[in-house]
Amino acid sequence: MQQDNIDILIIGAGIVGLATAAILTESGRKVLVVDRQGVCEGTSSGNAGALAFSDILPMASKGVLAKVPGWLMDPLGPFTICPSYLPKLLPWLYRFWRASSAGMLELTVQAQGAMMRLAEPEMLGLMQRAGIGHMIREDGSLELYESENELNASLPGWSARKAAGIIFEHLRGNQLRACQPGLSPRFIAGTFVPGWKTVTDPKQVGQGLWDYAQRNGAVFEKGEVSSISANGPGVIAQFTDGQTVLAGKVVIAAGAWSHRLAQNLGDRIPLETERGYNTTLPVGAFDLKRQLIFSGHGFVVTPLETGIRVGGAVELGGLDLPPNYKRAEVMLRKAEQFLPGLQSKGGRQWMGYRPSTPDSLPVIGRSHSTDKVLYAFGHGHLGLTQSAVTARLINDLIGGHMPSIPIDPYSPKRFRS
Ligand SMILES: Cc1cc2nc3c(=O)[nH]c(=O)nc-3n(C[C@H](O)[C@H](O)[C@H](O)COP(=O)(O)OP(=O)(O)OC[C@H]3O[C@@H](n4cnc5c(N)ncnc54)[C@H](O)[C@@H]3O)c2cc1C
């Protein structure tokens, strides 16, 4: 790897690393991005494409936890724990359970709300500057309920969103059917969120941000970093092929694998992966007006320029177990029932690794052992949505500016107790 005078080395060319490269190069910094795959080829390439700025409730919120026991009864259900992985998962699950206490939840919702208020202008602004503003779809989202009980159970969550200034409308009857024609009659109500945005395709967005960063001078190299150490004037990244790179600063944006690199520096971050699945059907598989959210079943259906994407689910099974694509099939079969007329043939299945912390907040801040290594990972279900705001905060830290919002809630230090 022939690279010298690197100001900043970014490990990971997922959406977080790419947005960070885009924003850091705007101020003329010399940036090298490395990834063992290509640009935006992993989890960031195949997600559901939502810019979910109103999604401020953590996974450990009461509404989700109440559904988990029922879901766990179903081995292919929306939330699964792979039995062989359970022993490794217990410490994370304990923290997840603690994150659901009323006091912690309130702090988390506030912190997530603060991120999201900045996430929206940062993401929309970055996409405009990068020349990919046309990739934003402003159709809103529609969350659907099959019973009065299900609707009622969702109301506390909607109250919390209302308090955070998020606009929504509960719909029934003709209003509901007009919002999405062709829905199964099993849905008795829905909530329309007009401010919810999606993108034409998340891989296109990643590639578009990279093209912009590259125009600003960023360079990409393929390679796998095996360790990092901060010595003397900079940080040395060691690659599995034996090469090294010396950089002034390193940003770890390696998604669900980031904690392995942080461990080199003595930081123990409880990062797990919530594996998720989907099937992308050909363009025209259904006349979908906007993203539909079936939260009782843990999946969404999204209209993309590249097809109709049906997917979601959470599988806690670590980084090494093989994918179980039956999960993608189960969601597709349900989608056929929910959207009669869906052309469900010819789909492409996919699995991705959400990088997830127990409190659903990302890890943004400096390593405790050196201020030359910064962390930008752990965005769970929201990495696309929060990529540009994360990049802005990393830019603030690197530039020595006061962060645009207080960053203590996202600090890696919160896990040290
Ligand atoms: C089914 C599903 C649906 C989702 N839907 C949405 C959505 O609608 N909206 C939303 O905001 N988010 C969504 N997400 C979450 C989102 O996809 C993730 O939060 C986001 O992609 C994480 O981005 P990242 O850049 O942190 O990680 P990644 O995309 O995983 O990128 C990390 C990169 O680091 C590289 N890497 C790792 N270790 C090393 C190493 N040692 N050396 C070199 N390279 C390395 C990997 O190859 C990878 O390319 C969804 C996720 C799933 C699974």
Ligand as a Chemical Component Dictionary entry (heavy atoms), coordinates in Angstrom:
data_LIG
# 
_chem_comp.id                   LIG 
_chem_comp.type                 NON-POLYMER 
_chem_comp.pdbx_formal_charge   0 
_chem_comp.three_letter_code    LIG 
# 
loop_
_chem_comp_atom.comp_id 
_chem_comp_atom.atom_id 
_chem_comp_atom.alt_atom_id 
_chem_comp_atom.type_symbol 
_chem_comp_atom.charge 
_chem_comp_atom.model_Cartn_x 
_chem_comp_atom.model_Cartn_y 
_chem_comp_atom.model_Cartn_z 
_chem_comp_atom.pdbx_ordinal 
LIG C1  C1  C 0 -32.116 -5.653 7.016  1  
LIG C2  C2  C 0 -31.551 -4.299 7.389  2  
LIG C3  C3  C 0 -32.295 -3.148 7.140  3  
LIG C4  C4  C 0 -31.792 -1.903 7.510  4  
LIG N1  N1  N 0 -32.495 -0.776 7.194  5  
LIG C5  C5  C 0 -31.999 0.451  7.500  6  
LIG C6  C6  C 0 -32.695 1.620  7.118  7  
LIG O1  O1  O 0 -33.733 1.561  6.482  8  
LIG N2  N2  N 0 -32.174 2.825  7.479  9  
LIG C7  C7  C 0 -31.007 2.927  8.192  10 
LIG O2  O2  O 0 -30.624 4.043  8.528  11 
LIG N3  N3  N 0 -30.303 1.831  8.522  12 
LIG C8  C8  C 0 -30.761 0.601  8.201  13 
LIG N4  N4  N 0 -30.079 -0.526 8.544  14 
LIG C9  C9  C 0 -28.844 -0.383 9.306  15 
LIG C10 C10 C 0 -27.674 0.044  8.438  16 
LIG O3  O3  O 0 -27.621 -0.749 7.280  17 
LIG C11 C11 C 0 -26.375 -0.076 9.242  18 
LIG O4  O4  O 0 -26.492 0.602  10.467 19 
LIG C12 C12 C 0 -25.237 0.547  8.438  20 
LIG O5  O5  O 0 -25.143 -0.050 7.174  21 
LIG C13 C13 C 0 -23.913 0.411  9.161  22 
LIG O6  O6  O 0 -22.979 1.087  8.383  23 
LIG P1  P1  P 0 -21.445 1.011  8.726  24 
LIG O7  O7  O 0 -20.737 1.862  7.739  25 
LIG O8  O8  O 0 -21.257 1.312  10.175 26 
LIG O9  O9  O 0 -21.060 -0.533 8.578  27 
LIG P2  P2  P 0 -20.906 -1.474 7.286  28 
LIG O10 O10 O 0 -21.813 -1.114 6.197  29 
LIG O11 O11 O 0 -20.945 -2.867 7.821  30 
LIG O12 O12 O 0 -19.436 -1.132 6.804  31 
LIG C14 C14 C 0 -18.320 -1.513 7.547  32 
LIG C15 C15 C 0 -17.237 -1.907 6.584  33 
LIG O13 O13 O 0 -16.043 -2.174 7.336  34 
LIG C16 C16 C 0 -15.340 -3.190 6.673  35 
LIG N5  N5  N 0 -14.424 -3.790 7.635  36 
LIG C17 C17 C 0 -14.740 -4.393 8.811  37 
LIG N6  N6  N 0 -13.613 -4.773 9.453  38 
LIG C18 C18 C 0 -12.579 -4.399 8.661  39 
LIG C19 C19 C 0 -11.164 -4.533 8.784  40 
LIG N7  N7  N 0 -10.601 -5.091 9.861  41 
LIG N8  N8  N 0 -10.382 -4.046 7.781  42 
LIG C20 C20 C 0 -10.957 -3.471 6.678  43 
LIG N9  N9  N 0 -12.264 -3.338 6.519  44 
LIG C21 C21 C 0 -13.076 -3.790 7.498  45 
LIG C22 C22 C 0 -16.414 -4.137 6.165  46 
LIG O14 O14 O 0 -15.932 -4.885 5.048  47 
LIG C23 C23 C 0 -17.548 -3.173 5.797  48 
LIG O15 O15 O 0 -17.550 -2.873 4.423  49 
LIG C24 C24 C 0 -30.529 -1.795 8.166  50 
LIG C25 C25 C 0 -29.773 -2.948 8.386  51 
LIG C26 C26 C 0 -30.270 -4.201 7.994  52 
LIG C27 C27 C 0 -29.420 -5.426 8.225  53 
# 
loop_
_chem_comp_bond.comp_id 
_chem_comp_bond.atom_id_1 
_chem_comp_bond.atom_id_2 
_chem_comp_bond.value_order 
_chem_comp_bond.pdbx_ordinal 
LIG C1  C2  SING 1  
LIG C2  C3  SING 2  
LIG C2  C26 DOUB 3  
LIG C3  C4  DOUB 4  
LIG C4  N1  SING 5  
LIG C4  C24 SING 6  
LIG N1  C5  DOUB 7  
LIG C5  C6  SING 8  
LIG C5  C8  SING 9  
LIG C6  O1  DOUB 10 
LIG C6  N2  SING 11 
LIG N2  C7  SING 12 
LIG C7  O2  DOUB 13 
LIG C7  N3  SING 14 
LIG N3  C8  DOUB 15 
LIG C8  N4  SING 16 
LIG N4  C9  SING 17 
LIG N4  C24 SING 18 
LIG C9  C10 SING 19 
LIG C10 O3  SING 20 
LIG C10 C11 SING 21 
LIG C11 O4  SING 22 
LIG C11 C12 SING 23 
LIG C12 O5  SING 24 
LIG C12 C13 SING 25 
LIG C13 O6  SING 26 
LIG O6  P1  SING 27 
LIG P1  O7  DOUB 28 
LIG P1  O8  SING 29 
LIG P1  O9  SING 30 
LIG O9  P2  SING 31 
LIG P2  O10 DOUB 32 
LIG P2  O11 SING 33 
LIG P2  O12 SING 34 
LIG O12 C14 SING 35 
LIG C14 C15 SING 36 
LIG C15 O13 SING 37 
LIG C15 C23 SING 38 
LIG O13 C16 SING 39 
LIG C16 N5  SING 40 
LIG C16 C22 SING 41 
LIG N5  C17 SING 42 
LIG N5  C21 SING 43 
LIG C17 N6  DOUB 44 
LIG N6  C18 SING 45 
LIG C18 C19 SING 46 
LIG C18 C21 DOUB 47 
LIG C19 N7  SING 48 
LIG C19 N8  DOUB 49 
LIG N8  C20 SING 50 
LIG C20 N9  DOUB 51 
LIG N9  C21 SING 52 
LIG C22 O14 SING 53 
LIG C22 C23 SING 54 
LIG C23 O15 SING 55 
LIG C24 C25 DOUB 56 
LIG C25 C26 SING 57 
LIG C26 C27 SING 58 
# 
